[in-house]
Amino acid sequence: MTFVKKYVGGFFNSEIVFMESEIFKHRLRVRYAETDQMGVVYYANYFVWFEAARTDFLRTIGMPYKSLEQQGIFLPVVEAYARYIAPAFYEDEIVVEIQLKEIKSASLKIFYNVKRCSDNKLLVEGYTKHTVINKNGKIKRMPDNLRERLNEYLC
């Protein structure tokens, strides 16, 4: 299954979003504001990129986060992890690959690999765990339509 969606600009400076098999890929270019004085990406920005890839993934599979919220379904991050392997630099083109590897009755876990496009170097690997809650913050069972859609992309 391959989706290709191209757009330039936007808050996350996204350029290309596509999916091959069960790996969703989100491309971006490192902006100056995302780096420190040495031109190296500040560590916390990887979590922002995780979010950008995750929300584009949900939108691409027809489950935009805004729509989920309108249905009273929220997916807050309850656990986040990143292992930094090599730095990214200002103007690097980056791809964030995501894989959905765990779906439970009220949670899911998404794994991320961040790579530099020019040499395919793995820069960061990590994951986020999300719990399904209602608008009052109470944990709830994942709705069947969401579970069924996500299961199509489970690795």
N, C-alpha and C positions, 0 to 999 in steps of 0.2 A: 504494500500500500504506500503510495507516494503522493504527498500533497506539496504543492509549491505555491507560496504566497510571497509576493515582492512588495515592499513599500520602503520609502526612505523618509527619514526624519522621525518625528515622534519623541516622546520624553526619553525613551531608552536608546535613541539613535539606532534603531533596529533597521536592518537592511533586508535580510532574507529569512524566512521561516520555512522549513520543510521537514518532512517526515519520511524516513526510510525504515521499513519494517516497523519495529516497536521503538525505535530511537527517534525522538523529536529533536530537531536542531534549530537553534535560534542564533542568528549571527548579529554581531554588533561591532562597532569600532570604538576603541578606548578614547574617551574624551579627556581633554586637559583637566577638567574639574574632578575627574575620577583618580587623579594621580597625586603623588606627593611632589616635593621639590626636585626629586631626582628623576621624575617621570615614571615612577613605578606605581602601579595600581594599589591604592589603599585597600587593605585586606577586607574591610566591611563591604566594599562595593561588590564583591563576589556574591554576597547574599542578595543584593539588589538585582544582580543579573540572574540569579536563581529564580527570583520572583518574576522577572520579565519573561523568562523562558516558560515558567509554569503557567502564567496567565495566558500567554500566547498559545500554549498547548491546549488549555481548556477551551479557548476561543476556536481554535482550529478543529477540534473534535465536536464542535457544536454545543459546548456546555460553558458559555462565557460566565466568568465569575459574577458579573453584575446580574445576570439572569438567575444564578443560584441564590444570590442574596435576596432577590425579589421573591424567591420561593421560600425564604426563611432558612436557607442552608448556608452555613458559614464554615470555612475551613481554616481556622487559625493555625499558625505554625506553633507546635508545642515542643518541638525539639529540632535543633539545627546543628549541623556539623560540617566543617570544611578542613581538608588537609591540603596545605600549601606546598606545592612541589617545585614550582619555578615561577618567576615573576612575569607579569604582563606589563607592557610599557605603552606610553602615550602613542596613539595612532596605530597600534596593533589591531588587526582584524581578528576577532575572537568568535569562536562558536561554543555555545553552551548546549551540550547534549543532555537530554533527560530521558530517564527510563523509569517507568512505573513498575516497581518490583514487589509491592506488598499492598494488598487491600484486605482490610478486616471489617468487621461489622460496623464500626464507628470510626475508623481511621484509615489512612493510607500513607505510604512512604515513597518518596520520589528521590531517585539518585541522579546526581549531576556530574558530568565531566566537562571541564572548561579547557579548551585547546586553542592554541594559536594557529590560525589558518595557514600561515606561510610555511610552517614546518611540521604541522600536526602535533606539536609538542603538548603533552598533558601538563597543564599548569596547576589545576586544582581539581580535587574530587571531593564530593560531599553528598549530603542528603538533607531533606527536610521531612519531618513527620507532621501530619495534620490530623486533627480530631474534628469530627463533624459535630457541630453544635447548632442550636436554634438561636433566634434573635435574643433570647434571654440568657444565653450562655450555657444552657444545659446540654450535656452530651446527648446526642440522638443517633439512632440507627441510620446508616447511609441509605438514602432513598434508592429503590430498585432501579429506576431509570439511570441514575448516576453510576451505580455499581455496574450495571450492564454495559454502559458506554465505556467506563474505565477498564473493565475486564477485557475489552477488545484490544487494549494496548498494554496489557500485562506481559512482562517479560518472564 
